[in-house]
Structures are given as structure tokens and as C-alpha cells.
Amino acid sequence: EGYRQHTDLLRFYGVENAKVANVRFIGFRGDGLYIGDGLADKGVIRHNKNVLVTDCSFDGVNKENRNGITVGDGENVTIQRCSFTRTTGPKSPGNIDIEQNKNDYHVAEN
């Protein structure tokens, strides 16, 4: 159906010790995987810690999507042995985007 920001296949907010392995992300409109931006409902700040994304494939099908993976907030996030095909429309940063959105509560470490 084409690009639509915030229409992701999988979103994490405030997770710890999460592992995403051997998953096929196909035909996403926003991000395939979005690792949240740290601010939850009612101003509660949550951070993602110890996230492993391994051996996954990201196929955007028509290149009308955002990114394969976006990390808006994370400490010890590891992305390894993933493949990216037909991802990222012309206005998006890339297959993997580490973006803190310039908010002081975001974490981007290791």
C-alpha cells in the first residue's frame, strides 16, 4: 500500500534482554523493526537495554517504506548477520538508522 511512517511491523519500547532471531520482515510500510524512542505514555521514560537482532531478513518489496531497522533509544543494541532488500524510500536515512531525535532522554550507547 506504500509508505506510511509509524506503520511498523514490530515495535519495542522499554525492553530488556530481547532477542529477535531468524525473522523475515516483509512488505513493511514504515520500519521493519522500530526500537522505541524512550518516552512512554504520561511522560514515563523507558529505555531499551541488551537487544540482539540476528540473522533476520528485511524485504521492503517496493522500496516505499522507511528503514529496515530504526533505533531511537538503546543501550547495548547488537545487529548482526541481517540482510536488506528493496528497503528505504528516497526520503529515508537507510537500512539501519540510529536516531535519537535530539531529545535529552534518549539513550544511544554501545
N, C-alpha and C positions, 0 to 999 in steps of 0.2 A: 504493500500500500504506500510505500515511500517514506521519506524522512519524517520523524516526529520525535523531537527531543523529549526526554523523560519517559519514553516508552521502551524501557529496557527489558531484557529477558530475565535477568537476575540482579537483585539489588541487596547490598549488605549495609547495615547501619549498626555500629557498635558491637561487632562480633569479635570474639577472641578464639584463637586456635581453630580457625576454619580452614578446611581443605576442599578445593574444587579440583577433581581429577578426572581425566578421560571424558569430559563433557563436550558435546558438539553443540555449539551455539549457531543456529541457522536462521537467517532472514530477520534479524533484529532491525528495528526502526530507529531506536536511539542507540544506546550502548548494548553490547552483548552482555557484559558484566560491569556493573557500577558498584564501586566500593565507596560507600556514602561519605557525605561531607561533614559529619561530626555533630551537627546541630539537630536535635530531635524536637518533637512537639513540646510546646510550652517552655522552650529555652533550655531544655536539659541537654548538656553536651555529652556525646558518646563518641568514643574513638574505636577504630578497628586495630586489633593487635594480632600479630602472628597469623597472617593469612598466606596460604600457599595455593597458587594456581598452577597446575602442572598437566602437561600432556593434553591440553584442550585444543579444539579447533574452532575458529571463528569464521563463518562464511556469511558475508552480508548480502549475498545473492545478486543485488542490483547496484551496489555502491551508493545507495540512497539511505545512509544511516549515519550515525555519529562515529563512535570509536569501537574497536573490539573490546577494550578494557579501559575504564577510567578509574583512577584512584584519586578521590577527593580528600581522603583522610586515611592515614595508615601509618602504623609503626611495624616494622619487620614484615613487609609485604614482599613475597617472592613470586615472580612469574618466570616459569621455565618450560622449555620444550613445547611451546604453543605455536600454532600456525594460524596465519591470517590470509584470507582470500576474499577478494571483492568487497573489502571493507572501506569505510571512510569516504564520505562525500567531500566535495571540493571546499566546503567551509569548515571542515572539522580538522583537529590537530593531527591525528594519526591513528595507527593501530592500537598503541598504548599511550594513554595521556595521563600524566601525573599533574593534577591541577588543584591547587589549594584555594583558588578563588580569592586570594588576598584577604581572607578573614583571619583574625588573630587566634581563633580557637582551633583552626585546622592543624593537623599533625602530618608531617611528611618526613619520616625518619627511617633510615635503613631500608 
